[in-house]
Amino acid sequence: MNNEIFLCRLCRLPSLMNISYVDGVTWVGCGHHVPKIMDGVPKEEWCKCEPKIEKEGHQYPPKGSVTGVCIIS
């Protein structure tokens, strides 16, 4: 995983401890650093939920819940 993920306290991957991913990995935070965060995660592991967000011309999963787990069905 990319070390840059831990540089921003506002946008981040959720803690991996005690989390059961329902639909894949997503992000939490302000949304300004989504590419830096999510580009370090293989796309096949990304949350498949809709609607996607667009940042810098690329599509990313929607923001996760408070726990960082995407639970939208």
C-alpha positions as CSV (number, residue, x, y, z in Angstrom):
1,M,0.0,0.0,0.0
2,N,1.2,3.5,-0.8
3,N,2.8,5.4,2.1
4,E,1.2,8.6,0.9
5,I,-2.1,7.2,2.1
6,F,-1.1,8.1,5.7
7,L,0.0,11.7,5.0
8,C,-3.5,13.2,5.0
9,R,-5.7,13.0,8.0
10,L,-8.8,14.3,6.2
11,C,-9.0,11.7,3.4
12,R,-7.9,8.1,4.2
13,L,-8.7,4.5,3.9
14,P,-10.7,3.2,6.8
15,S,-8.9,1.3,9.5
16,L,-8.5,-2.3,8.5
17,M,-9.0,-3.6,12.0
18,N,-12.4,-5.3,12.7
19,I,-13.9,-4.3,9.4
20,S,-15.8,-6.7,7.2
21,Y,-15.9,-5.2,3.7
22,V,-19.4,-5.6,2.1
23,D,-18.8,-4.3,-1.4
24,G,-15.1,-3.4,-1.4
25,V,-12.7,-0.7,-0.4
26,T,-13.8,3.0,-0.4
27,W,-12.6,6.2,1.3
28,V,-13.6,8.5,4.1
29,G,-12.8,12.2,4.6
30,C,-13.1,15.5,2.9
31,G,-12.8,14.2,-0.7
32,H,-9.9,16.4,-1.8
33,H,-7.4,13.6,-1.9
34,V,-9.4,10.7,-3.3
35,P,-7.0,10.0,-6.2
36,K,-4.0,9.9,-3.9
37,I,-5.8,7.5,-1.6
38,M,-7.6,5.2,-4.0
39,D,-4.9,4.9,-6.6
40,G,-2.9,2.8,-4.1
41,V,-5.7,0.2,-4.0
42,P,-6.1,-2.3,-6.8
43,K,-9.3,-1.4,-8.7
44,E,-10.7,-4.9,-8.4
45,E,-10.8,-4.3,-4.7
46,W,-12.8,-1.0,-5.0
47,C,-16.4,-0.7,-3.8
48,K,-18.8,-1.2,-6.7
49,C,-21.5,1.1,-5.3
50,E,-23.1,4.0,-7.3
51,P,-23.0,6.8,-7.8
52,K,-19.3,7.1,-8.5
53,I,-17.5,10.4,-8.0
54,E,-15.2,12.0,-10.6
55,K,-11.9,13.5,-9.6
56,E,-9.2,14.6,-12.1
57,G,-11.1,12.9,-14.9
58,H,-11.3,9.5,-13.3
59,Q,-14.2,7.6,-11.6
60,Y,-13.9,6.6,-7.9
61,P,-16.2,4.8,-5.4
62,P,-18.5,6.9,-3.4
63,K,-17.6,8.1,0.1
64,G,-17.9,5.4,2.8
65,S,-19.8,5.6,6.0
66,V,-18.4,6.8,9.3
67,T,-16.7,3.4,9.7
68,G,-15.3,3.6,6.2
69,V,-17.2,0.6,5.0
70,C,-19.4,0.9,1.9
71,I,-22.7,-0.7,2.8
72,I,-24.9,0.7,0.0
73,S,-26.6,-2.1,-1.8
